[in-house]
Structures are given as C-alpha cells and as structure tokens.
Amino acid sequence: MKAEMKSNGPVASIKACSEMDPGIAGDLSRKKGWKVTRIGTRVRNPMLGIPDVWEQKVLAEFQKRANKGNYYKTCSIPN
C-alpha cells in the first residue's frame, strides 16, 4: 500500500489495500491460527467487521485517549 501511495497516490493505494487485505488477513489466519479481521467504529460490512465486546472496549479506550490528544500508536491495549 505504501509503494502504491508513493507511485500512484491515495486513490490507487486505497484500491490496492481493499484488494490485498482480505488475502493477507486470510493468509495470516491460516498460517498463525489467528482470527485476523478489520473492525472499526463505523462498520462497513456487518457480515465481517462487527467488533465483539472486547474489541468494542479497546476501540472505546482508543477513542477516549485520542480525545485527550494521545495518538493511537501510543495507546496500549487494555485487558
């Protein structure tokens, strides 16, 4: 996605991400035994991306910290 962004701009990078991500997530899920999905506060696909209770808690904590000026990459995940 970063290479596509650099070469062809944001529209192309979004398209690349949407086409590549399901394969990457599926590959990681199979190889690692993880459940890899994309979730968020704005659900795009109710069949695939509704956050469970723990994910909702984490997203709410991220939002709370972001509202205080903390960036997502500096937030730790609550247990």
N, C-alpha and C positions, 0 to 999 in steps of 0.2 A: 504494500500500500504506500509506504514512504517513497519507494522508487517511482511508482505511478504518479504520486503527487508532484514529485520533483520534475518528472518528464512531461506530464500532460495536464497537471492542475487538479483542483479539488473535485470537479465533476467526475473525471476519469478515475480518481482514487476511490471515490465512494462506490462507483460501479465495480471496481476491482474488489473492494472489500466485500460487497454484498455477494459477489460471485464466488470468492475464495473462502470466505469464513465458514460456511457450512461444511466444506470438505476438511478444513483444518480442525474444526471442532469435532467432527466425526472421527477423524484420524486419531486425535489425542484421546478421545473417549475409548476407542478400541485398544490403542496401544498401552494406555496407562490405567485403564479400568475406572476412569473418572467419568462424571457426567458433566460435559462441557457444553454450556449453552450461553446465550446472550440474554440478559434480563435488564430491566430498567424500570424507572418510574412511569414511563409512557410506553405501554405495551403495544408493540407493533403487530405481533402475531400471537393471539391468545392460545393457539394450539402448542406453541413452543416456548413462549417467553414470559409466563406469569411467575413472578417471584414467589417462592414459598415463604413461610413465616420467618425463618432465619434470614433469608435474603432481604425481606422487607425491613427487618430490624437493622441490617447492615446499611441498606440504602437510606433509611431514615437517619442513621447516625452520620453517614457521609454528608447528607444534606444539611443536617444541623451544624456540622463542623464547617462546611462550605459557607453557610450563612454567617458564620463568625469570622470568615476570612481565611480559613485553612483550606489548602488545596487538597484535592482527592488523593494525590500521590503521597501525601504526608500522613494520611489517616490510617490508623491501624484498624484491623477487623475485630469487633467485639466477639466474645464467646457466647 
